[in-house]
Amino acid sequence: MANILISGASVAGLTLAFWLREHGFAVTVVERAPSPRDGGYKIDIRGAALDVAARMGLLDEVRRHSTDMRVARFVDARGRQIGTMSAQLFGGREGDDVEIMRGDLTRLLHTAAGDGVEYVFDDSITALRETPEGVRVTFANGSARTFDLVVGADGLHSTVRALAFGEESRFVHDLGHHISIFTVPNHLGLDRTEMMYPAPGKSAGMYSTGRGDDAKAMFLFSSPPVEYDRRDAVQQKKLLADLFSGQGWEVPRLLDAMWDAPDFYLDSISQVRMDRWSSGRVSLVGDAAYAASPASGQGTSLALVGAYVLAGCLAEAAGDHAAGFAAYEREMRHFAEENQKLAANNLKGMVLKSAAQIRFQMLMLRLMPHLPGKDRMIERVTGPIRTAATAITIRDYRTPAS
């Protein structure tokens, strides 16, 4: 079986490593970070992705690590409650959907992949060159190795995509918003509660799950493309502090805590759209290929399902990577596109343009429990998510020998 290099040890990369190993491939994972990435924000697993987690034997563990969030509360600049809704509805979840912290899921996936996978941490790919023998890969540490196939599972700003397909600007489409998330002390004593402060063109929030003593701060804002160095956290923190200067509620305190946050994250809310996800012996999976953006709520599910499908298609192709990559794209394309469609509509409710829109949204939240058509209103929120999350049939993959 082929020797395959995966770039990226997050959800897509670790899931792909698990399934490639299950199908008998030799797997190496290279990751820029010194260890599997911890921390991160809460994420959802829905629909077809739950089937993948079950097939990995992880679904019970995933449920045990559920955030168990209870309620979302909306407040004004003075901290007065102006609206409330269940955490399930706030997250667009229903039925068996699970919310989990990204770091918890990453640990579960890393453990599941087991000892049969080679990991190279604190390193990254700097060059790719296809040869008759495979793909010659040069690493940041100066070494070079040849692999039969290379898969980029390295996120929105994929290095593999840039090396094999071209400039990021050709594929990454800014949706006109940015998001920032980081860890802060839980000074409000939140218990499985999300607090949101909406303001025109921006919103700030804070939540704490049933696990751990700290909390997460979250900032969303609409903006044209913003120029900044993605590796300069200080510059990004100054940008966020300036944009939210003068805002009420707990915003000043959260911004003060930001300077000491160990896991500060800021990026555009963007999607990756590509006509093809493979080039020669190189392919992409997860956000690197079809990022749906945090606004879709489906990035994790796309990563889990995409990795499962890619590994299965390569196994069925029995060494014919071109056939395997083509089958993967055929099976995943509709699912990816349906989930990407969720983002634009979701953004309209996440960041409101005016004070009038905020007042109307809060009024509807207060009235909804008493309206005769509340079930139809809820279906308008959860229905499109459910349809997208189940827009693929998870099938069994068998190698020709089996």
C-alpha positions in Angstrom: 0.0 0.0 0.0 1.0 3.6 -0.6 3.1 5.7 1.8 1.0 8.9 2.4 2.1 12.2 4.1 -0.6 14.3 5.7 0.1 17.9 6.5 -1.9 19.0 9.6 -2.8 17.3 12.9 -6.2 18.7 13.5 -9.6 17.2 12.9 -9.3 16.5 9.2 -5.7 15.3 9.4 -6.1 13.0 12.4 -9.4 11.5 11.0 -7.7 10.8 7.7 -4.7 9.2 9.5 -7.1 6.9 11.4 -8.9 5.7 8.3 -5.8 5.4 6.0 -4.2 3.3 8.7 -7.4 1.2 9.0 -7.2 0.6 5.2 -3.6 -0.5 5.5 -1.7 2.6 4.2 1.6 3.7 5.8 0.8 7.2 7.2 3.0 10.1 8.3 1.5 13.3 9.8 3.6 16.5 9.9 2.4 19.3 12.1 3.8 22.8 12.6 2.8 22.9 16.3 5.0 21.0 18.9 2.1 18.7 19.8 -1.5 18.1 18.9 -3.3 21.4 19.2 -5.2 21.9 22.5 -7.7 24.5 23.3 -9.9 26.1 20.6 -13.6 26.9 20.7 -16.7 24.8 20.8 -17.7 23.0 17.6 -20.6 20.9 16.4 -20.8 17.3 15.0 -24.0 16.7 13.1 -25.7 14.4 10.6 -23.3 12.3 8.5 -20.4 13.2 10.8 -22.0 11.4 13.7 -22.0 8.3 11.6 -18.3 8.7 10.9 -17.6 9.2 14.7 -19.6 6.1 15.4 -17.7 4.0 12.9 -14.5 5.2 14.6 -15.8 3.9 17.9 -15.7 7.4 19.3 -19.3 8.5 19.5 -19.8 7.6 23.2 -16.6 9.4 24.1 -17.6 12.4 22.1 -20.9 12.5 23.9 -19.2 12.2 27.3 -17.2 15.3 26.3 -20.3 17.3 25.3 -20.1 21.0 26.4 -23.6 20.5 28.0 -24.4 24.2 27.3 -27.7 25.3 28.7 -28.7 28.8 27.7 -27.6 31.8 25.7 -28.4 35.2 27.2 -28.3 38.5 25.3 -27.4 41.7 27.1 -27.2 45.4 26.4 -24.3 47.8 27.0 -25.2 48.0 30.7 -25.4 44.3 31.1 -29.2 44.1 31.3 -30.7 41.0 29.9 -32.6 41.7 26.7 -33.2 38.2 25.3 -32.6 34.6 25.9 -32.8 31.2 24.1 -31.8 27.6 24.7 -28.3 26.7 23.9 -29.5 24.0 21.4 -31.5 26.5 19.4 -28.7 29.1 19.6 -26.3 26.6 18.1 -28.9 25.3 15.5 -28.7 21.8 17.0 -31.4 19.2 17.3 -31.8 15.5 18.1 -28.5 13.7 18.3 -26.2 16.7 17.4 -23.3 17.1 19.7 -21.3 20.2 20.7 -17.7 19.6 21.9 -14.6 21.6 22.5 -12.2 21.4 19.6 -9.3 20.4 21.8 -11.2 17.5 23.3 -12.1 16.2 19.9 -8.5 16.5 18.7 -7.2 14.5 21.7 -9.8 11.8 21.1 -8.8 11.5 17.4 -5.1 11.5 18.2 -5.6 8.6 20.6 -7.8 6.7 18.2 -5.2 6.9 15.4 -2.9 4.9 17.7 0.7 3.9 17.4 0.5 2.9 13.7 0.9 6.5 12.6 4.2 8.4 12.4 4.1 11.9 13.7 6.5 14.7 12.9 5.7 17.7 15.2 7.3 21.1 15.2 7.9 21.0 11.5 6.2 21.9 8.2 6.4 21.4 4.4 8.3 24.0 2.5 8.5 22.5 -1.0 6.8 19.8 -3.1 8.2 18.3 -6.3 6.5 15.4 -8.2 8.9 12.8 -9.5 8.5 9.4 -11.2 8.9 7.8 -7.7 6.3 10.0 -6.0 6.3 13.4 -4.3 9.7 14.8 -3.0 8.9 16.8 0.1 11.2 19.3 1.7 10.7 20.2 5.3 11.4 23.3 7.3 14.1 21.4 9.3 16.0 20.9 6.1 15.3 17.2 5.5 13.6 15.7 2.5 11.6 12.6 1.9 9.7 11.0 -0.9 6.0 9.9 -0.4 3.6 8.2 -2.8 0.9 10.8 -2.0 0.6 14.0 -0.1 -2.6 15.4 1.5 -3.0 18.9 2.7 -5.2 19.0 5.8 -3.6 22.2 6.9 -6.6 24.6 7.1 -7.9 27.8 5.6 -4.3 29.1 4.9 -3.0 25.8 3.6 0.6 25.6 2.7 0.1 22.4 0.6 -2.6 24.2 -1.4 -0.3 27.2 -2.1 2.5 24.9 -3.2 0.4 22.6 -5.4 -2.4 24.8 -6.7 -1.3 28.4 -6.5 -1.8 31.6 -4.6 -4.4 31.7 -1.7 -6.2 34.7 -3.2 -7.5 32.4 -6.0 -9.4 30.2 -3.7 -10.1 32.0 -0.4 -13.2 34.1 -0.5 -13.7 36.7 2.4 -17.3 36.8 3.5 -16.9 40.3 4.9 -16.5 39.4 8.6 -13.8 38.5 11.1 -13.9 36.4 14.2 -11.6 36.4 17.2 -11.6 33.8 20.1 -9.4 33.4 23.1 -9.3 32.1 26.7 -10.1 34.5 29.6 -10.7 34.1 33.3 -14.4 33.2 34.1 -14.9 36.4 36.1 -18.7 36.2 35.6 -18.9 32.7 37.0 -20.7 31.4 34.0 -21.9 27.8 34.2 -22.7 26.3 30.8 -24.0 29.7 29.7 -23.2 31.9 26.7 -23.5 35.7 27.0 -23.8 37.8 23.9 -23.6 41.6 23.6 -24.8 42.7 20.1 -23.9 46.1 18.7 -24.3 47.5 15.2 -21.8 45.7 12.9 -20.2 43.8 15.7 -20.9 41.6 18.7 -18.9 40.3 21.7 -19.5 37.3 23.7 -18.3 35.1 26.5 -19.1 31.5 27.4 -18.0 28.7 29.8 -18.8 25.0 29.3 -19.3 22.4 31.9 -15.6 21.6 31.7 -12.7 23.7 33.1 -12.6 26.9 35.2 -11.9 29.4 32.5 -14.1 30.9 29.7 -13.8 31.8 26.1 -14.2 35.4 24.8 -15.5 35.7 21.2 -15.6 38.8 19.0 -17.3 39.1 15.6 -17.3 42.1 13.4 -18.1 43.0 9.8 -15.4 44.6 7.7 -13.8 44.7 4.3 -10.6 42.7 3.9 -8.1 43.7 6.6 -4.4 43.7 6.1 -2.3 42.3 9.0 0.5 39.8 9.6 -1.1 36.5 10.4 1.9 35.6 12.5 2.0 38.8 14.5 -0.4 38.3 17.4 0.4 41.7 18.9 -0.6 43.5 15.8 -3.9 41.5 15.6 -4.7 42.3 19.3 -4.2 46.0 18.7 -6.5 45.8 15.7 -9.2 44.1 17.8 -8.8 46.6 20.7 -9.1 49.6 18.4 -12.3 48.1 16.7 -14.0 47.5 20.0 -12.8 50.6 21.8 -15.7 52.4 23.6 -18.0 49.4 23.6 -20.0 48.6 26.7 -20.9 45.5 28.8 -17.7 43.4 29.7 -15.9 44.3 26.5 -13.1 46.5 28.2 -12.4 43.7 30.7 -12.3 41.0 28.0 -9.9 43.2 25.9 -7.7 43.6 29.0 -7.5 39.9 29.5 -6.8 39.4 25.7 -3.2 40.6 26.1 -2.3 37.6 28.4 -4.4 35.0 26.5 -2.3 32.0 25.5 -4.4 31.0 22.5 -5.4 34.3 20.8 -7.0 33.7 17.4 -8.2 36.2 14.8 -9.0 35.5 11.2 -11.4 36.4 8.4 -14.7 34.4 8.1 -13.9 33.0 4.7 -14.7 30.0 2.4 -12.4 28.0 0.2 -13.9 27.3 -3.3 -12.0 25.2 -5.8 -12.8 23.5 -9.1 -10.7 20.5 -8.1 -9.2 19.3 -4.9 -6.3 17.2 -6.4 -3.3 17.9 -8.6 -1.2 14.9 -9.6 -0.3 13.1 -6.4 -1.4 15.9 -4.1 -4.9 16.3 -2.7 -6.7 18.4 -0.1 -9.2 17.7 2.7 -11.2 19.7 5.2 -10.8 23.5 5.3 -7.9 23.4 3.0 -10.2 22.2 0.2 -13.7 23.4 1.1 -13.7 25.6 4.2 -17.3 26.5 4.9 -16.3 29.1 7.5 -17.2 29.3 11.2 -20.5 30.9 10.2 -21.7 27.6 8.7 -21.2 25.6 11.9 -20.2 22.7 9.7 -16.5 22.9 9.4 -15.9 20.0 11.8 -18.5 17.8 10.2 -17.0 18.5 6.7 -13.6 17.5 8.0 -14.7 14.2 9.6 -16.8 13.2 6.6 -14.3 14.4 4.0 -11.4 12.4 5.6 -13.5 9.3 5.8 -14.5 9.5 2.1 -11.0 10.3 0.9 -9.5 7.4 2.7 -12.2 5.0 1.5 -11.9 6.1 -2.1 -8.2 5.6 -2.1 -8.6 2.2 -0.6 -11.1 1.1 -3.2 -8.8 2.5 -6.0 -6.1 0.0 -4.9 -3.1 2.2 -5.8 -4.7 4.2 -8.6 -4.5 7.6 -6.9 -6.1 9.4 -9.8 -9.2 7.2 -9.7 -9.3 7.5 -5.9 -9.0 11.3 -5.9 -11.7 11.6 -8.7 -14.1 9.4 -6.7 -13.5 11.4 -3.6 -14.4 14.6 -5.4 -17.5 13.1 -6.9 -18.8 11.9 -3.6 -18.0 15.0 -1.5 -18.7 17.9 -3.9 -22.4 18.2 -3.3 -22.0 17.8 0.5 -19.4 20.5 0.6 -21.4 22.9 -1.5 -24.6 22.4 0.5 -22.9 23.1 3.8 -21.1 26.2 2.4 -24.5 27.6 1.5 -25.4 27.9 5.2 -22.8 30.6 6.0 -24.3 33.6 4.3 -27.7 33.3 5.9 -26.2 32.5 9.3 -24.1 35.6 9.2 -27.2 37.8 8.9 -28.2 36.7 12.3 -24.8 36.7 13.9 -23.8 40.3 13.2 -26.7 42.8 12.8 -26.2 46.0 10.9 -28.2 48.5 13.0 -29.7 49.2 16.4 -33.2 48.7 14.9 -32.3 45.2 13.7 -31.0 44.4 17.2 -34.2 45.6 18.9 -36.4 43.6 16.4 -34.4 40.4 16.9 -34.6 40.7 20.7 -38.3 41.4 20.5 -38.8 38.2 18.5 -36.8 36.2 21.0 -39.1 37.4 23.8 -42.3 36.8 21.8 -41.3 33.4 20.2 -42.3 31.2 23.2 -45.8 32.7 23.0 -46.4 32.7 19.2 -48.6 30.0 17.7 -46.1 29.5 14.8 -43.0 29.1 17.0 -42.4 25.5 15.7 -42.3 26.8 12.1 -39.9 29.6 13.2 -37.6 27.1 14.8 -37.7 24.9 11.7 -36.5 27.8 9.6 -33.4 27.8 11.8 -32.7 24.1 12.2 -34.2 22.7 8.9 -31.5 24.0 6.5 -28.7 22.9 8.8 -30.2 19.4 9.1 -30.6 19.1 5.3 -27.0 20.1 4.7 -25.6 17.9 7.5 -27.3 14.8 5.9 -26.6 15.7 2.3 -24.4 12.6 1.8 -24.8 8.9 2.4 -22.0 7.4 4.4 -21.2 4.0 2.8 -18.9 1.2 3.5 -15.6 1.2 1.6 -13.9 -2.0 0.6 -10.6 -2.7 -1.1 -10.8 -4.9 -4.2 -9.1 -7.7 -2.2 -11.9 -7.7 0.4 
